[in-house]
Amino acid sequence: MAACNSGNAASEAAAATAPAEAAPATTAAPDANAQAAAMPAAAPAAADSATIVKNTEAAVSKGMAYADFRKAVLAQGWQPLVDAQCRANVIGGNYEKVCAKNPARCQICDDVPELNACSGDAHCLMQFTHAGVEGALKVTGYGEIKDWNVSGKDSGLQVSGWEVGKVEAAD
């Protein structure tokens, strides 16, 4: 459609921006791709247990700093498995007296909620759970538990191994 030049710039501008009134709206035939795009996206299918474990194992390695391991498994959807006996397992049977005298010494169970136990020879057990996995990710570490949040080569706590197995509380 050609524009009419009336010589009036203001009326030409108004005509150019005015919506078309005479032409009826046409409806195109439904397009399957357009319909699919307009529909809300379905939630992604939950990964099966084997896939979750495989993806987790691809993200971690033996000997890595525990802080880096922890960050990787949390990113994979694992959550700390809190052990109510952490203080008894880490500090000892007299943990109530020890914690009363030195609360900072018992803070580790709050800082590292997945901590299950640490032995006198620097071996520690941490556990995580995942909604898509039956059982727990059991992680063994070796070194200074105080370095739980130190990344990279400077960490004094390295992962010595892991497995997915039955959830167990330490005795």
GITA-V898832 format. One line per field, one symbol per residue. phi: phi as a letter, one per 40 degrees, with the letter a starting at -180 (. if undefined). psi: psi as a letter, one per 30 degrees, with the letter a starting at -180 (. if undefined). burial: + if it has 9 or more other C-alpha atoms within 8 Angstrom, else -. A space follows every 50 residues. Layout:
phi->???
psi->???
burial->???
//
This chain:
phi->.cccccgbccccccccccccbccccbbccdbdccccccccccccccccdc cccccccccbacgccddccddcccccgcbdccbccdccccchccdccccc cbdccccdcccbcccbabccbgcbbbbbbbdcbchbcbbbbbhccccdbc cgccccbbcbiaabadcbccc
psi->kkkkjffjeeeeeeeefkkkeekkkkklkkkeeeeeefkkkkkkkkklee eeeeeeeffllkflkeeeeeeeeefggkkkjkjfgeeeeeelfgeeeeee eieefffefeeiffkelklfggklklkllkfgkkaljkkklkajffgfgk laffkgjlkflllkakkkkk.
burial->-----------+----------------------+-------------+- -++-++---++--++++++--+++-+-+-++++-+++++++---+--++- --+--+-++---++++++---+++++++++-++++++++++++++-++-+ +---++++++-+-++------
//
